[in-house]
Amino acid sequence: MTKTMLVTGASKGIGQATVERFWSAANDFDTFVLLARPSTEFEELRAHLAEENPHGKRFFFHEIDLNDLDAIRELLPTLVTEAGSIDYLINNAGFTAPAPIHEVRFDDFERTMNVNLFAPFVLTQGLLHAGNRFEFILNIASTAGINGRSGWLTYSASKAAMIAMSQVMKEELAIYGTRVVTISPGRCATALRRTLAPDEDPSTIMQPEDVAGVIELLASDHGRFVDSQNLVVRL
């Protein structure tokens, strides 16, 4: 039976690596719904998938800023119409504007919570209301949500809330047979990480492809045997 996967923040980092990993493999996933902000990277991914499609899969691209919650709500009927059931949901998109507490701008805090927490909630709840029954939901949090970091107040708060929300999702959606998994990557060479740690050498830390490999494992049949409220992924 074929499956559909929706990935947010699909244009770069862990999202892009995950899409490319599942796209290129001979597996049950034949439809991909990809959400990200307009960017050169997103256009390049679209071209790459169109050119390198050895298994005859299909994709739907949607340029959307997940800070705009109303835009997500407006997009939901289109997602249901074009893709049918979303079997696997990867809530990956993230935002951060690191600053010490005295310098945090409230609009940055609001955007961080919108993208990192409220958008996954609106997307998940909206699809549930449309009758969607997920097989698997993966929420990407962060080790910064386990232990707060100085200068990362807004990001740490959003990811801590994501971890808690995922725990409730896991309990409530079990009745439908939905597996809800949360992973908290540590230092990973993404654009977001460069914002948080601009002086770090990205070659010395975990790569997005490493996290994508873990996601592939968790999404597999073997992943059913990994029972964790929050799985830490780090080098």
N, C-alpha and C positions, 0 to 999 in steps of 0.2 A: 504494500500500500504506500503510495507516494505521500510526501509531507511538504508542508509549507513553513518557511522560516522567515520571521520578521526581525530585522536588526536595526536598532537605532544607533546613530553616530557611526554610520557604515563607511564614511568616506576616508577614514584614517585610523591609525593606531590599532587597538585591539579589535574594534569593529571591522575594519577592513581586512585584517588578518584572518578573522573568523569567517567572513564571507568567502574569501578566496580559498580557504581550506575546505569548506563544505562544497563550494562550487566545483572545484577541480576534481573532487573524489567521486568514485562510482558508489553512490549511496542512494537512500530512499528520498532524498530531498530534491524535488524537481521544480519548486517555485520559491523565489526569494523576493521579499518585500523590503526595500532598503530606504531608510529615512536618514537625511542629513541636511545640514545647511548648504546653500549653494556655494560651491567652491570648485577650483580647478581640479582638486583631488577627486571630487565626486564625479566630475565629467570624465576624468581619466579612468576611474573604476568602471564607469558605464561602458566606455569604449573597450576596455580590457575584457570584460565579461562577454561583450558581444562578439569579440574576435576569438576568444579562447573559450569555446563551449563544446568540449568533446562529448558531453553526455546529453546534449539537446535540452538543457534546462531553460527556464524562463525567469525573467526578473521584472519587477516594477520599481521604478525610481520615484521618490517623492522628495522634492526640495522643501524643507520645512525647518523653521527655527523652533525648537521644542520649548523655548522660553514663552512662546505664544500658545497658551493652553487652549484658547478658543480655536486656533487653527488646527490643533489636534482633534478637537471635537468635530470640526467641520470635515476633517479628512476621514473620519471613521467609516461613514457609509461607503466611501470609495474603496477603502481597504476591503470591506466585506464583499462588495460587488465584484471587484477584480480578482481577488485571491480566494474567496470562499473562507474556509476555516483556517485560522492561524494556529498551526500545531505547536510550533516552537517559537517562543518570544525571547529575544535577547535584549534586555534593557541595558544598553552599554553607554549611551551618550552621557557626556559629562562636561561640566564647566567649573572654572575656578578663577577667582581674582584675589590672590593671597594678600593679606594686609594685617597688621597688628590691630587690636581691638579699637584703639583710638582713631585709626584711619579707615576703618571699614565703612564703605558707602552703602547705605541701606539698599539702593537699587541693585548693587552688585550682590548683596546678600539675598535679595529677592530672586534675582536671576539664577543664582546658584541653587536655591531651593526649588525653583521652577523646573530647571533642567534635570537636576540630579534626583529629585524626589517626586514632585508633583506630576511631571510628565509621565514617568512610569506608572504612577497611580491612575492618571486620567486614561492612558492608553489601555491598561489592563482592565480597569473597571468598565470602560466604554465598550470594549470587545465582549466582555462578559454580558453586559446588558444587551448586546446584539445577538446573544445566543451562542457565542463562541465558547468552545470547551477546549482549553489548552491541554496538551500532553505534557509540556515542559516549559517552565519559565525560569530563565536565568537572570538574576539581578546582579549587576556588577557594583560592588561597594568599594571599600578600600581599607587597608590597614590603618589609614588615618581616621577611620570611623571607629576603630577599636580603642586607640589611644590618641587623644587630641594632640596636635602639634602646634607649637608657638608660631603665630603668623598665619595659620591655616584655619582660623576659627570657623569661617563660613563653610569651607569644604568639609572639615571634620564633622561639623554638625549635620550637614546634609547626608553624609555617608553613614553616620551613626543612626540617623533616622531611617535610612534605607535598610540597614541590617534589621532593625526592629520591625519595620513594615513587612519585610520578607518573611520573618518568623511567623507573623500573623497570617500572611498569605498561605504559607505552607500548611498551617493548621486548618484554615477555612476552606481551601480548595482541594484538600485531600479527598473530600467526599466525591469529587468528580474524577478522581484518579490522576489529578495533576501533580506532577513533581515540581516543587519550587526549590531552587538551589540558589544560594548566595555565595559569591566568591569575593574575597578581598585581596586583590593583587597588592604586592609590595611595590618596590621601586621598579618601574617599567618604562622603557624608552619610548614614550609617547609625547605628542605635542603638549598635552596637559602637564606631564611631568616636567617638561622644560620650563613651563610657567612657574611651577612650584620650586624647582631647583635649577635655575639657569646656568650655574657654574659646574654642574655635574657632567662627567664624561659618559654619554649614553652607551658607549661600547662596553662599559664595565658592569652594566645592570641587565636585568631580565628584558627580553625583547617581546613585542606584541605576539609574534608567532609562537612563543613559548606558552603564553596564556591561551591562545587559540587552540593549542594542542590539549590543554587541560579541559577546555570547553568541549572539544570533540569527545573526549573520554566521558565527561559527565552526561553528554547528550546521547551516548551510546547505551546499549542494553546493559553493559557492565556498570554504567553510572548509577543504576538503580541500587547498587550495593554500597554506594558512598552516601552515608546518612550523616549529614552535618548541618547544623544551623548556619554556619558561616565558615566556609573553607578558605583558609589563608593560602595564597599562591605567591611564593617568592623564592628568589635565588638564595 
